[in-house]
Amino acid sequence: MSDWTADELTRIGQAEELKVASTRADGTLRPYVTIWVVRAGDDIYIRSAYGSKNPWFVRATKSGTGRIRAGGVEKDVAFTDAPADAHGAIDAAYHAKYDRYGAAIVGSVTGSDVEATTFKLVPRADGE
């Protein structure tokens, strides 16, 4: 696994939305789904707004890998668990970036109820 560059962190972190596609068993990508994305520190996170049964989340959990597009960056990624101590910063990042859309909408991706549907996106080097 590799790290995000400073430029990638900035561009993805400033993007309003991210497109995410999980990898099928044959290595091809599923269709992209548009979701919100946040940067917390030097990491990029996404959450399922509609719980663990949301189809994109189920597929990403099963595959463990995929590709993202945001802010002009396209990158193969691994979907990994977010560290337990990162959730406060992730919530704060969602609030800072998306509160203008209203409490009900931001509430769907913040708080302890959505911690289990949080992925840390880790860039993958070619062939990983």
C-alpha positions, 0 to 999 in steps of 0.5 A, spaced: 500 500 500 502 507 498 500 513 501 496 519 498 500 525 496 499 532 499 496 534 492 491 528 492 489 529 499 488 536 498 484 535 491 480 529 494 478 533 500 476 539 497 471 535 492 464 536 493 463 528 492 467 522 490 465 516 485 466 510 488 466 503 484 468 496 487 472 491 484 468 484 482 471 477 483 473 478 475 477 484 477 472 489 473 469 495 476 462 495 478 458 502 476 460 508 480 456 511 485 456 518 488 457 519 495 460 524 500 467 524 502 472 527 507 479 528 509 481 527 516 488 529 517 492 525 512 487 520 511 480 520 506 474 517 509 467 515 506 461 513 510 454 509 508 449 514 509 443 508 509 447 503 513 450 497 512 445 494 507 446 499 502 448 496 496 455 499 494 457 498 501 455 491 501 459 490 495 465 494 497 465 490 504 465 484 500 471 486 495 475 490 499 478 494 493 475 498 488 477 505 484 475 512 486 474 519 482 474 525 486 477 532 484 481 530 478 484 524 482 483 517 479 486 511 484 485 504 485 484 503 493 483 498 498 477 499 503 479 498 510 476 499 517 477 506 520 481 507 526 476 507 532 480 513 535 478 517 528 471 517 528 471 524 532 475 527 527 471 524 521 464 527 524 467 534 525 470 533 517 463 531 515 460 537 519 465 542 517 464 540 509 456 539 509 453 542 515 450 547 510 445 541 507 442 541 514 442 537 520 438 531 517 442 530 511 449 530 515 446 526 521 446 520 516 453 520 516 455 522 523 455 519 530 456 513 533 450 509 529 455 510 522 461 508 525 461 501 522 459 503 515 466 508 515 471 506 510 478 509 510 480 509 503 488 507 502 491 508 495 493 501 492 500 501 488 499 497 481 498 490 482 496 490 489 
